[in-house]
């Protein structure tokens, strides 16, 4: 790590490096936290579908040296994909932003476990301390959980040369794979029970139908939607102007012998059959097709209701 803490009064924009690579933040207008921010807010760069912690608070490490090492370690993990063990296999990858808070938790957890063996700082750790910690983990944790902690130590050792003040000075267990040390055997085959054929058959048939037939219709509908939205952009119709355009739209549908776009009324059970069910005009779609911003006016609602009763 070559970036020391900036002096008092120094400009953050000049001296604080951004933590996340530009490739991670490029889909947003933000660049994310800087190295010396007391809290790293990672939420803007984590999809909402991920149910993970998004905040790293270095105030949880009261020792300034521990906090510094944690910052530098996470920064290095984000920006330097390094090999963690002697067995060459898959290509090393940088730390994912979705896993960052978990990695910070591991740092604090493993540090506490190592201190229980008699060390104060990471630079004091020897293999004998690692063996004591391993014995404790094996006595109270599953092999998979033990492998996770060992994997963290291997990453920490690989990145320690980039840490300015503290870090491991020993390669844990000579760089052997974590699963091997923990005695964790990865099953050769997927042990998840098979999905019954009576379920998988219709599921696959539906997927194939979707790909070969429905997908084309959806793509065409999206293209049409884009065309309508582009045509409406910049146009605003109020009062009589909006009323005239909606009337013209209804007239075209009447001439073509077509009804109005409809949707089930609010409160309708969408899980049941819709054939024959009472429908109401799809006001949002009609507004788009008519080229007006909204049909949310009493006169337009009445017009659409009457047209729906006539045309269907």
C-alpha positions as CSV (number, residue, x, y, z in Angstrom):
1,X,0.0,0.0,0.0
2,X,1.7,3.2,-1.1
3,X,-1.0,5.8,0.0
4,X,-0.2,7.1,3.5
5,X,-2.8,8.9,5.5
6,X,-3.0,12.6,4.3
7,X,-1.8,15.3,6.5
8,X,-4.2,17.5,8.4
9,X,-5.7,20.1,6.1
10,X,-4.9,18.3,2.9
11,X,-7.4,18.2,0.1
12,X,-9.4,14.9,0.1
13,X,-9.9,15.1,-3.6
14,X,-6.2,15.2,-4.1
15,X,-5.0,12.6,-1.5
16,X,-7.8,10.1,-0.9
17,X,-8.0,7.3,-3.5
18,X,-11.4,6.0,-4.4
19,X,-11.9,2.5,-2.9
20,X,-13.8,0.9,-5.8
21,X,-12.5,0.4,-9.3
22,X,-14.2,2.5,-12.0
23,X,-15.5,-0.7,-13.6
24,X,-17.7,-1.3,-10.5
25,X,-19.1,2.2,-10.2
26,X,-19.4,3.0,-13.9
27,X,-23.1,2.3,-14.1
28,X,-23.9,5.1,-11.7
29,X,-22.9,8.8,-11.6
30,X,-21.1,8.1,-8.2
31,X,-17.5,7.0,-7.6
32,X,-18.1,5.6,-4.1
33,X,-16.2,5.9,-0.8
34,X,-12.7,7.1,-0.4
35,X,-10.0,5.2,1.5
36,X,-10.2,7.4,4.6
37,X,-13.9,7.8,4.9
38,X,-14.9,6.6,8.4
39,X,-17.8,4.7,6.8
40,X,-17.9,3.1,3.4
41,X,-21.4,3.2,1.9
42,X,-21.6,0.6,-0.8
43,X,-25.4,0.5,-1.2
44,X,-25.5,2.4,-4.6
45,X,-23.3,-0.3,-6.2
46,X,-25.1,-3.4,-4.9
47,X,-28.3,-4.6,-6.7
48,X,-31.4,-4.5,-4.6
49,X,-31.9,-8.2,-5.2
50,X,-28.9,-8.9,-3.0
51,X,-29.9,-9.2,0.7
52,X,-26.5,-8.3,2.1
53,X,-25.0,-5.6,4.4
54,X,-24.0,-2.5,2.4
55,X,-22.2,-0.5,5.1
56,X,-18.7,-0.8,6.5
57,X,-18.1,1.2,9.7
58,X,-14.5,1.3,10.7
59,X,-15.6,2.7,14.1
60,X,-16.1,-0.9,15.0
61,X,-12.3,-1.3,15.2
62,X,-11.2,1.0,18.1
63,X,-7.5,0.3,17.5
64,X,-6.3,2.7,14.8
65,X,-3.8,0.2,13.5
66,X,-6.5,-2.5,13.1
67,X,-8.7,0.0,11.2
68,X,-5.8,1.1,8.9
69,X,-5.0,-2.5,8.1
70,X,-8.7,-3.3,7.4
71,X,-8.9,-0.3,5.0
72,X,-5.8,-1.2,3.2
73,X,-6.7,-4.9,3.0
74,X,-10.2,-4.3,1.5
75,X,-8.8,-1.7,-0.9
76,X,-6.2,-4.2,-2.1
77,X,-8.8,-6.9,-2.4
78,X,-11.0,-4.6,-4.6
79,X,-8.2,-3.6,-6.8
80,X,-5.7,-6.5,-6.9
81,X,-6.7,-10.1,-7.8
82,X,-3.9,-12.2,-6.2
83,X,-3.3,-15.9,-6.1
84,X,-4.0,-17.2,-2.5
85,X,-2.4,-20.7,-2.5
86,X,0.3,-22.7,-4.1
87,X,-2.0,-25.0,-6.1
88,X,-2.6,-23.2,-9.3
89,X,-6.2,-23.4,-10.4
90,X,-8.9,-20.9,-11.3
91,X,-7.9,-17.4,-12.2
92,X,-7.9,-15.1,-9.1
93,X,-10.6,-12.4,-9.0
94,X,-11.0,-9.2,-7.1
95,X,-13.3,-8.9,-4.1
96,X,-17.0,-8.4,-5.1
97,X,-18.7,-5.4,-3.6
98,X,-21.5,-7.6,-2.5
99,X,-19.0,-9.6,-0.3
100,X,-17.2,-6.6,1.2
101,X,-19.2,-6.3,4.4
102,X,-18.9,-10.0,5.0
103,X,-15.1,-9.8,4.5
104,X,-14.9,-6.9,7.0
105,X,-16.8,-9.1,9.5
106,X,-14.3,-12.0,8.8
107,X,-11.4,-9.6,9.4
108,X,-12.7,-8.7,12.9
109,X,-13.7,-12.2,13.8
110,X,-10.4,-13.8,12.8
111,X,-8.4,-11.1,14.4
112,X,-10.2,-11.7,17.7
113,X,-9.6,-15.5,17.4
114,X,-5.9,-14.9,16.8
115,X,-5.6,-12.6,19.7
116,X,-7.1,-15.4,21.9
117,X,-3.9,-17.3,21.0
118,X,-1.7,-14.7,22.6
119,X,-0.8,-12.3,19.8
120,X,-1.5,-8.5,19.7
121,X,-0.8,-7.7,16.1
122,X,-1.0,-9.7,12.8
123,X,2.8,-9.3,12.3
124,X,3.3,-11.4,15.4
125,X,1.4,-14.4,14.1
126,X,3.4,-17.6,13.6
127,X,2.2,-21.0,12.4
128,X,1.8,-22.2,16.0
129,X,-0.8,-19.4,16.6
130,X,-2.6,-20.5,13.4
131,X,-2.7,-24.1,14.7
132,X,-4.2,-23.1,18.0
133,X,-6.9,-21.1,16.2
134,X,-7.5,-24.0,13.8
135,X,-8.0,-26.4,16.7
136,X,-10.5,-24.0,18.3
137,X,-12.4,-23.6,15.0
138,X,-12.5,-27.4,14.4
139,X,-13.9,-28.0,17.9
140,X,-16.9,-25.6,17.4
141,X,-17.5,-25.1,13.7
142,X,-18.4,-27.1,10.6
143,X,-15.6,-27.9,8.1
144,X,-17.2,-25.5,5.6
145,X,-17.1,-22.6,8.1
146,X,-13.5,-23.4,9.0
147,X,-12.6,-23.4,5.4
148,X,-14.0,-19.9,5.0
149,X,-11.8,-18.5,7.9
150,X,-8.7,-20.2,6.5
151,X,-9.5,-18.8,3.0
152,X,-9.6,-15.4,4.6
153,X,-6.2,-15.9,6.1
154,X,-4.8,-17.0,2.8
155,X,-6.2,-13.8,1.2
156,X,-4.8,-11.7,4.0
157,X,-1.3,-13.3,3.6
158,X,-1.4,-12.7,-0.2
159,X,-2.2,-9.0,0.2
160,X,0.0,-8.3,3.3
161,X,2.8,-7.0,1.1
162,X,0.5,-4.2,0.2
163,X,-0.3,-3.3,3.8
164,X,1.8,-0.4,5.2
165,X,1.9,-1.0,9.0
166,X,0.6,-4.5,9.8
167,X,-0.1,-7.9,8.2
168,X,0.8,-11.5,8.2
169,X,4.5,-12.3,7.9
170,X,3.9,-16.0,7.4
171,X,2.1,-17.9,4.7
172,X,-0.6,-20.0,6.5
173,X,-0.1,-23.7,6.2
174,X,2.4,-23.1,3.4
175,X,-0.3,-21.9,1.1
176,X,-2.3,-25.2,0.9
177,X,-5.9,-24.9,-0.2
178,X,-8.4,-24.0,2.6
179,X,-10.7,-27.0,2.0
180,X,-7.8,-29.4,2.3
181,X,-6.7,-27.9,5.7
182,X,-10.2,-27.9,7.1
183,X,-11.0,-31.4,5.9
184,X,-13.9,-30.1,3.8
185,X,-14.7,-32.5,1.0
186,X,-16.5,-30.9,-1.9
187,X,-19.0,-33.5,-3.4
188,X,-18.1,-34.6,-6.9
189,X,-21.7,-34.5,-8.0
190,X,-24.6,-32.2,-7.2
191,X,-26.4,-33.6,-4.2
192,X,-29.5,-31.4,-4.7
193,X,-32.5,-33.7,-5.2
194,X,-33.7,-33.8,-8.8
195,X,-36.8,-31.9,-9.8
196,X,-39.6,-34.5,-10.6
197,X,-40.2,-35.0,-14.3
198,X,-43.9,-34.1,-13.9
199,X,-42.8,-30.6,-12.8
200,X,-39.7,-30.2,-15.0
201,X,-41.4,-31.4,-18.2
202,X,-44.0,-28.6,-18.3
203,X,-41.5,-26.1,-17.1
204,X,-39.1,-26.9,-19.9
205,X,-41.9,-26.9,-22.4
206,X,-43.0,-23.4,-21.3
207,X,-39.4,-22.1,-21.4
208,X,-39.0,-23.4,-25.0
209,X,-42.4,-21.9,-26.0
210,X,-41.3,-18.6,-24.5
211,X,-38.0,-18.5,-26.3
212,X,-39.4,-19.5,-29.7
213,X,-42.7,-17.6,-29.7
214,X,-43.4,-15.2,-26.9
215,X,-39.9,-13.6,-26.9
216,X,-40.5,-12.3,-30.5
217,X,-43.8,-10.8,-29.5
218,X,-42.3,-9.2,-26.4
219,X,-39.4,-7.7,-28.4
220,X,-41.9,-6.3,-30.9
221,X,-44.0,-4.8,-28.1
222,X,-41.0,-3.2,-26.5
223,X,-40.0,-1.6,-29.8
224,X,-43.6,-0.3,-30.3
225,X,-43.6,1.0,-26.8
226,X,-40.4,2.9,-27.4
227,X,-41.7,4.3,-30.7
228,X,-44.9,5.6,-28.9
229,X,-42.9,7.1,-26.0
230,X,-40.5,8.9,-28.4
231,X,-43.4,10.2,-30.4
232,X,-45.0,11.6,-27.3
233,X,-41.8,13.2,-25.9
234,X,-42.0,17.0,-25.7
235,X,-45.7,17.1,-26.5
236,X,-48.1,18.3,-23.8
237,X,-51.9,18.6,-24.4
238,X,-54.3,20.1,-21.9
239,X,-58.1,20.4,-21.8
240,X,-59.6,20.4,-25.3
241,X,-56.4,19.4,-27.0
242,X,-56.1,16.1,-25.0
243,X,-59.9,15.5,-25.3
244,X,-59.6,15.8,-29.1
245,X,-56.7,13.4,-29.4
246,X,-58.4,10.8,-27.2
247,X,-61.6,11.2,-29.3
248,X,-59.6,10.7,-32.4
249,X,-58.0,7.5,-31.0
250,X,-61.5,6.1,-30.1
251,X,-62.7,6.9,-33.6
252,X,-59.8,5.0,-35.1
253,X,-60.6,2.0,-32.9
254,X,-64.3,2.2,-33.8
255,X,-63.5,2.2,-37.5
256,X,-61.2,-0.7,-37.2
257,X,-63.8,-2.7,-35.2
258,X,-61.6,-2.9,-32.2
259,X,-62.2,-2.3,-28.5
260,X,-60.1,-0.2,-26.1
261,X,-57.1,-1.6,-24.4
262,X,-58.4,-3.0,-21.1
263,X,-57.2,-4.3,-17.7
264,X,-58.8,-6.0,-14.8
265,X,-60.3,-3.5,-12.4
266,X,-58.5,-2.9,-9.1
267,X,-59.1,-5.6,-6.6
268,X,-59.7,-8.3,-9.2
269,X,-58.1,-11.7,-8.4
270,X,-55.4,-12.0,-11.1
271,X,-54.9,-15.7,-10.2
272,X,-58.3,-16.7,-11.5
273,X,-59.7,-16.7,-15.1
274,X,-60.1,-13.3,-16.7
275,X,-62.2,-14.4,-19.7
276,X,-65.6,-12.8,-19.3
277,X,-64.5,-10.8,-16.3
278,X,-65.4,-7.1,-16.1
279,X,-62.6,-5.0,-17.6
280,X,-61.8,-1.3,-17.3
281,X,-60.0,0.9,-19.8
282,X,-56.2,0.8,-19.5
283,X,-55.8,4.6,-19.1
284,X,-52.0,4.6,-19.0
285,X,-51.7,2.7,-22.3
286,X,-54.5,4.6,-24.0
287,X,-52.8,7.9,-23.0
288,X,-49.6,6.7,-24.6
289,X,-51.3,5.4,-27.8
290,X,-53.3,8.7,-28.1
291,X,-50.1,10.8,-27.6
292,X,-51.3,12.6,-24.4
293,X,-49.5,12.8,-21.1
294,X,-52.5,11.5,-19.0
295,X,-56.2,10.7,-19.1
296,X,-56.6,11.2,-15.4
297,X,-59.3,13.8,-15.8
298,X,-63.0,13.4,-15.0
299,X,-64.2,14.2,-18.6
300,X,-61.6,11.9,-20.2
301,X,-62.5,9.1,-17.7
302,X,-66.1,9.4,-18.6
303,X,-65.3,9.5,-22.3
304,X,-63.3,6.3,-22.0
305,X,-65.9,4.6,-19.8
306,X,-68.6,5.3,-22.4
307,X,-66.4,4.2,-25.3
308,X,-65.5,1.0,-23.4
309,X,-69.2,0.2,-22.9
310,X,-69.8,0.7,-26.6
311,X,-66.7,-0.9,-28.1
312,X,-65.6,-3.3,-25.4
